Amino acid sequence: MFKTKFSIFKAFFTLFVCFLTWGNKTNAQVNFNTIDVAVTQNFDGMGGAPFELTNNTSLAGVYAFRTIGNATPNIFTNSAGGVNSGNLYNFGTASTATDRAMGGIQSSVTGVINYGVRYKNNTTMTITALLVTYTGEEWRTGTGNVVNTLAFDYRQAPSVTDLTSGIYNSFSALSFDSPIISATGGALDGNLAANRVTLTATIPVNIPPGEEIMLRWTDIDDSLLDCALAIDDLSVTPKVGKQFYYDGTGSLTNLTNWGANPDGTGANPPDFVSDGQIFEIRNTTSVTIDATWTVSGAGSKVILGNATTPSAPITLTLNANTAIAVPNVSFDVSQPASGNHKVIYKNSGAISFGTIKDPNLELEFDGATITTTTTKTYGNVRLMNNATIDMISASPTIKNLTIDAGSTLTGGTATSRFITIPAGGSVVINGTFKTAKAVGFVSSNVGTSATTFGAIQFIGAENLTLGTNSIIEFSRGSTGNIGTQTVDARSDYKNLTLSNSAGNLVSNKVTAGAINVSGVLTINTLGADTLKGNVTTGTLTMTSGKVFLGINNITAANIAGGSPTAYVVTDSTGNLTRTNFTATTLFPIGTTTYYTPATVTNAATARSFSAKVTPSVLNPTDATKIVNLQWDITPSVSTGNNAALVLQWHKAAQATAFSPTAPVHINHYNSTTAKWDYSSVATVTAPNDTTYTATASGFTNFSPFAVSNVRALATGIFDVNTEGVIVGDVFPNPAIGNKIWLPIATEQAVDVYYALFDVTGQLLVEKKLPASQGKRVIELDFEPFINHLVFIQVKIGSSVYTRRFISIKK
């Protein structure tokens, strides 16, 4: 009896202890207690019913997060793949509750889904590698024959308590791609061999005792309906590799310069290709790579500096045509005792950094051409000697960024790619910075970096210096990045370029306000840009693409370029202005459809001219004999002008009866009289089969102008004959005193005769004027007769004109 009772008590006590042990285990991260001993998680603890997951509690070390609708706990709905709605799922066949897998279907109602397992180094040794094995299972196909991916990455830190903070290191060898794709979608059994993939890889790490690592899987929203993807049978084994130390002399690529002792003495490594080897660069303050160094063993890594006891900083220089090739993100940087480590790239390959413990790590790109996807944090980063660095797919944090003259840095394209400048940091640009982000160039006081801000994001106040040689280039710049790109409204641009560098793109740069460019504004796009504010620049250079002014203006001290594929569209009230010139200036303006520029040669004192063109003519008398364009050309000073004009048009703008081979006139509209003035016959040229230009000089009155086969586009006080002569009316009339004036205009340089007669026909005055061309006013001296009617006859060429007036004695 006693024995039986004791046995029952013993069994109950054992169960109670197990319960306590289980409860303690599921309320903390998973511990690595023994090197080379696997820690496993098969997710069968979720059972066959809906499972409530509280992070790091319900299942040991297991976390989940959805960017939309996240909860505590998160509910994993039990499913055998028969449901296609976005959710977190506890996958397994309907016939069993003991073989489960953790997964989900990503959609707009879940946002991005993350799963993770948290581990802690509970040993007395530094873990240098993790052997990871798991099975990716597909429980439902999506639609559209699209491969879906569970992307794998990890984050190492003293403590890792969530799935979204900090920087995660991508490790694609453990990413799971859906093995089955379908056009229509449908349920699958993820336990069948065809629908599952077992993945195994060694991650090089450096986890000291007491520190942690989070393994994470990310499911993004793919096109159309997503696949149902899950993880199962996770096994993680901590490893400790053999460690070797650089002796401080000679080449890093020479095995004899490495030893098993911290001072670099002792046994040399057998090679650089064996698994699980750690190479620590120490015992020096400066070392140079002259040949590519490859460390290829699984779980192997390189550490810059003393990983355990901080010591003096080291400068590592990679000479031209060299690289340090190590397994994925397995080049760690230790924390020096003071100062900072430094890496100099001399036209070499980039290092794929792993864990960087030196927050002030300095990078110097000396003539290097490098593409990087880094998301790390650095101290000073400098581009020099014509370095070209591509960070289109990168998102680093840089305390102080310097781009020297001649060097180029291209920022991120995607919304999630940008350069973060911490509070107190600075950016100095004397070279070129290319911003590819749709939302613009710089954002300041952002508080926290975010996708809605610019290519350079200042956590605190903006501390940006644009040097004299700086070029800020707005360029979406890669295939697929089509659409609007905001151009920051700034007053400190030195040189600004709007461009596209890839084919088949439509540019639509939109300025948010007034822009001032002290140097050159270059338009080199493949599409059309729209201004949302006024622009002032030293030089406007039109290379490719159109700029729509709308109601805004571009004012430039100089204008260069212009062609049928590169011009300014003056589709509203905005003008293109060149300031203070006396030379010949081409105004590359046009309509939405055609390039219709105006060339102004200012023969007077230096002054500014504004120009625009619109596809209509104000009140034409004969709309069939005109070019349907109106050029508004306005000088900054209304008097003392003398200019020549060249107006260009496309033949499609010609009205039905207009002929470029007939006499062509450049007509001026007189806003005072609301009539079109006569102009000299223009010289017409045809640069090509579709383009014509009209040239004339001697213009003293401006804006607007039109081109026609009519000497005056609207009838006025003038008589016009076939010889190209206009004779106006005498003024003043009645004439008081002994002077009158008579306006005339001639197309050719001809002699002019005039004579005055009284009402009886008696000759009073007769005179000949020297031959001249163009407009003039004849001043007539005579002895007036009180209240007499006086006639004046003017002979010009073979034609005679008669005018009359009343003479009144003073």
Disulfide bonds with the S-S distance in Angstrom:
none
